[in-house]
Amino acid sequence: MATTNYTIDRYSVFHNTLDTTNGLTAVINCFEGRTHRGTLYFYRDGFTAPPSQKIANGALYLRFHEARFGEVIGTLRYEKPLSLTFNDANNWGSILSGEEMIGEQEG
């Protein structure tokens, strides 16, 4: 069971117009420095999104429903350190924050 883990420190966001052919509503590209580490795809709620995957160059493609966009962008904005992970055995991916003290509130 191979697991890929990348630290990320930058991101860019794209909001798409409604496209009824694939349900894609937003995309967040994640970087470690200038190296692209993964893309977070957000699909219309109720749309069956493709499974998350690791592509040939090692980048992670993680897929979510659009209802989760707010919590994901909040994590990217307010938490650090952050990483993207992917488990090859079950195509399961995640965004992880590092440990922080209980009750700590970041500026």
N, C-alpha and C positions, 0 to 999 in steps of 0.2 A: 504494500500500500504506500504509494508515493504521495507526499504532500509538498506543495510548493508554497513558499512564504516570501512575500516581498514587502519591504518597508516602503511606504509612500509618503511624500512630503509636498506634493503639488497636485492640483487638479484643474480641469477646465470643463465647463458645462455647456451643453447644446440642448435647446428646447426645439422640438420638431413640431411642425404643423400637423394636424390630425391626418394620418395616412391610414386609410381603411384596409390597405393590402397587407400590412404586417403588424399594425397596432403599436408601433414604436412611438413613444411620446417624448423621451428625453435620453440623453447620453452624457455620461461623465467619464472623461478620460483621466486616468490616474498615473502619476509619474513619480519616479525616484530620481531627483535631480532632473536631468533632461531625458532620462530613459523611460519610455512608455512601459508600464508594468501591467496595465489592465484597463478594461473598459466596463463600466456599469451601464447596463441597458435597462430602461424602464418601459414597460408595456401597459397599454390600457387595461384597467381592471376587467376581469372576465375573459381576457384574451389568453389563450394558451401560448406561453412564451417557449422558445426553444430551450433546451437544457443549457446550463452553464458549461463552460469548457475551457481547456487550456489549448491554445493553438500552437502550430508548429514552431513559432519563434519564441514560445514560452510565455507570451502574454496571456492574461486571464480575462475571459469574457464572463462576467457574472450578470445574471438576469433577475429582475425584480418586477413586481407590479407597481404601477404608478402611485398607489396609495402609500407606498413606503418611501417615496422620494423625499419628503420632508424630514423624516428621521435619518435617512442616509446623508443628506446634505448637512444636516445639523451635526452629525458625527464628524464629517469632514471639516466643518468650520471650527468646531470647538474642542475636539479631542486631539491629543498627541501623546506619545507617538502612535502612528497608525500603520496597519499592515493589511495586505490582501492575502488570503490563503485559498488554496484549492486542493481538494482531495481527489486524486485520480480514480480511486476505487469506486466512488459513488457520485462523481460530478458535483460535489458539494463545495460551495465557495462561501466566503465570509469576509467582512470588514471587521478588523479587531483593533481595539484600543489597547494601549499598554496599561500597566498597573498604575493606579493613582491612589492617593490617600482618601479615605472615607471623609465625606464632607467638604472636600476641596472643590472650590469653584474657580474655574479659569476665567481670567479677565475678559 
